[in-house]
Amino acid sequence: MTNALDAIMLAQAEERLRQEQAIFNQRIAQDQESFSQRKVIAWIVIAVFVAICAFCGYVIVNSGDFSTGTVTAATTALLVEALGLVRAILKGTMGVGPKELEPTTAMPELPAPE
């Protein structure tokens, strides 16, 4: 009877370990995908920021060709864009810390001695 009980417990432990390994592999894949998405978004943000800065800079440098309202709007847009970028960077770097480490497998539960 003890051998059969040991075999069942061993099979349960092996299945639990298999499931935990599958969950671990899924978390790794999700983390890699999330990192790739954040990287793409960061490059898009950089490209948009450069485009806005270039346009506003052009308007400011050639202020004689544009109305006062247009130059004021470009200056304001440049200031708001720069402050928004600083805020986003601070929020992104300061607000998120590394995840707390946790074991990927649970401690096996041993049966109480009879």
Number of C-alpha atoms within 10 A of each C-alpha: 6 7 8 9 10 11 12 12 16 12 12 13 16 12 12 15 16 13 13 15 14 12 14 14 12 12 12 12 12 12 12 12 12 12 12 12 11 12 12 12 12 12 11 12 13 13 12 12 15 12 12 16 19 13 13 22 16 13 20 19 11 11 15 10 11 12 11 11 9 15 21 16 15 21 17 13 15 20 14 12 15 14 12 12 15 12 12 12 12 12 11 11 10 9 8 9 8 5 6 5 6 6 6 11 14 10 8 11 8 7 7 5 4 3
